[in-house]
Every structure is written in C-alpha cells, then in structure tokens.
Amino acid sequence: MIIARSLLLTTALALPLPAAADLTPEGLWQDWQDRAADAGRDLTAEVEQGAALTLRGLTLSRPVGDGLLTARFERMDLAQDGPGVRLTLPGGQQVTLTATTETEGTNVATFRLGDGALTAMATGDAAAPDYALSAPALSATLVSLVQDGTEVDADMRADLTGLAGTLSGLSGGSAPLVADLTADALATEVSVRDPATGSEVRNTASQQDVALRADLSGAGGGWSLVGRLESRDGSSVSLQQGPDGMLETDSRQDTSRIALTLTDLRADYSAALTGFATTVTSSMMPMGPVSLAMAAADLTLSVPTAPTAELQTARIALDLTDATADEAVWQMFDPNGAFPRDPAQLRLVAEADIDMVAPNPALAGPDAEPAAAPRALRIDTFSLDLAGASLSGEGAFRFPEGPGGVPDLAQPVGEASLRASGLSGLMQQAMTGGIMSAEQMMGAQMMLGMFAVQGEGDSFTSRIEAREGGALFVNGNQLR
C-alpha cells in the first residue's frame, strides 16, 4: 500500500499544468516544474534536446506529514506530435519508489518495467490538456524491497494488457480530476517470505475486461471522490503456510463491481459479485477441501465519517442469493443427510442513528478518529431461508443515555416482530438424522412454545418488547 500510494501521489504532481501559450514539449516540461515549485515540491531531471525532449533521472518528490515520498524514472520522452505532445515511458527501465518517515524509516521499492512502453498523448488547451493513455502490454517486476535498511524476501509482478483511456483535469483549478480507463486483462502475483520462520504468503489474481472510472472534485472547502471498478472472469489463489500449517483459498467470480463515494462527511460503498465460488484447503481441516458458492452477492454501506451538529444515519443492505455449500461442509453437522440441501437466501436492510463525537485532542491525541455513538437502530428487513425453514422480521430500538451521556447499549427500548416457518419440521428432521435426541427435541419444542405463538401449520410468530428500566416482554409475557 505504501508503494502504490507513493506512485500515485508523486506521479500526479508532475502532470498538472498552468496556463501556457502553446502545447510543446519544452512548454509542458517547464509548466510541470513551475507548478511543482509553486506547491513546494521537487521535480528534476537531466534534459537532453534532440528529436524529442528526453528527461533522464526524472525524479518527483513531495513532503507528506513528517516524511517524503519520491518516485524516480530512468527516462521519459516528450515529442511534438501535430498539435499535441506525445509522452513515452519506455519499457526496460527501472522505477524506484522511496518513502521516508520519522516513525518507519526509509522504505525503497525498485521495479523493472517490461519491454512494452506506456504512452500518453497530451492534446487540447495548453492550460489544461487532456491525456490519452495507451499501453498494449505493460508489466512491472519487483527487483528489490528494502524496509528501514533490511531487504524483504519478496516477489511481485503486475501485467496489464490493452490499457486505454483518458485523464483530464490534471491542471487543477475548479475542474474535477477524471480518470476513465479500461484494460483487456490485469494479472498480479505477490509472494512474501520470512526466512526466520519459513512462513510464506502468496497471492495470484487475474481479471478480464477491467474498467475504472474515478472523479475527484473539490469546491467551497469540501471535496468528493466518486469511483467505480468493474471486471469479469476474476480469479484469485491465496496461500499462507508456515510452521503452524497451511491455508489456501481458490476463488473466482463471473463479474464484480465495486463503487464508492467519499466526501468530507460520508463514505458510501457498494460491491456486487455474480457466479462466486471459493474452495478452502487447510492442514487444520481434517475433512479436506470445502467449497462455498453464491449465484449473487450485493452489499451497500453508507456511514458518516465526520462530526456534525445533527444525528447522522448509517445504512447497510446485504443480499446473498442461492448460497450453497458442498457435501464436505454438510457432513460436518449433518452426516446422515437429514436436512435438504436447498440453496440459502439472506436479506438484511438496517439503519442506525449515529452521533459522531469529535475527539478531545488533549485526551486522545491529534490523530484520533471521531467516535461513533449509536442512538437508535432500525431493522427494516431481515429474512433467511435455510434447509427448508425460513425466518423473517423487523424491529426498531433506541438507546437511552447512560452515565456521562453515553448511549446504554445494554438497555435498549423498542420492539421487534419475528416470523418463522418450517421449524418443527426442521427439528423432526434433526431427530430423524441423529443430530438431536428425543429429549433434546422436546426441550427445543418447549423453548419454542415459550418464545413463539404457533399459527397455521408449521408457522410461528413472536413479538419482543424491551421497555424502560430493562424490562423484557415476549408475546406480552414479562421475562425480566
């Protein structure tokens, strides 16, 4: 993460442009330097003038907190191409990323680019050009990784094919910074080893038809980042092994989509997968590999991130469609096949009223995050279908203030309604399959009778009330 963040932050500084009369290699290079200097950052290179303006040892640096982030490229070429300027980052060169802080020392990562070149065509207004990126094949391989003077035993490689797209708004001002990129395929490999213990962590992943859209804007003291990443035919294999054993996961999905919207006040996330399947293998699992699959999975999450004068709302929605487990999973708790293997369905929609409290710097320190104090919880939808039985419900609770004005989560006030079907049949199947004894089934039926009211057939309802002072009622009967 340090490496990726370093590259993004330092590279972005070289491209913004102030107003310029003509879009030329010399003007572009001068504008980059002027803008970097105005921002208190360094942009240096040895310049060779020929058929193209060649920048050797191009180094981009910026201070971040108590440290410095630097990226160094061996060479970049700027050539006049009609009314625009063509930027070329040749392949075969080394790229060095350095992050230095007082707390973490100096971390240096050196990569070697593959033979393919990355090109960017700058066109349009000289004060605010657009950049069209292209790379038929682009790869980067880790040469060395040094953390605070110690070399890390690691291998990393990334391969990108068919990269195309545009960048705009790099000149700053009020225009948003927009990236609209696509790639035919993306593949990554990461392996990190600990010689002292013999432990290793390894991950390989690939995605097809990758599309990225990101929009960063700021106005009136606020800011927002809107991003979306989509791909299909994704796969990944993750392996962890060492003296304590081995754990491997092998996953795939037909399609994936991740979207986010970040502002100075809120964070909104959503993720969706289709055709997801994973197999888990571990030396600590005597039953052997186990597999899980889902036809679709959808998650949306919205949370406040900064204090305001009013209560704020956090929301979550989760949908799991046709979730299944292979027979190895079922054998762990149902070896005789008593329960039906129907695909499971889960849906949850809930929200909470949150009081975001700003920390006291004198007590918590200058970098402390705001604290979230929940004042109310509402479950709009809950439903679960599993093994031929179903459970659904909704409810709403508030949390009265306790000592010091802090919400007392142990004394909620409100009520919830629950509905279930198929529970008696499920218990009968459990007894037939040897999972429950007759005595255990009788006890379970008695508990069900205490907490639920039977309706028509194999259906039950229950109403739970939590009142002031900690009193608890179930179907009108006080239990506490």
URURGI-V493432 format. One record per helix or strand of 3 or more residues. SS is the DSSP state (helix for helix, strand for strand). FROM is the first residue (numbers start at 0). TO is the last residue. If there is no record, write none. Layout:
ss;from;to
SS;FROM;TO
SS;FROM;TO
This chain:
ss;from;to
helix;1;14
helix;24;37
strand;41;48
strand;52;63
strand;66;80
strand;83;88
strand;93;100
strand;104;112
strand;117;122
strand;129;146
strand;152;167
strand;176;193
strand;198;218
strand;221;241
strand;244;262
strand;265;281
strand;289;303
strand;311;324
helix;326;332
strand;343;356
helix;360;363
strand;370;385
strand;388;400
helix;402;404
strand;406;420
helix;422;431
helix;437;450
strand;458;465
helix;467;469
strand;471;473
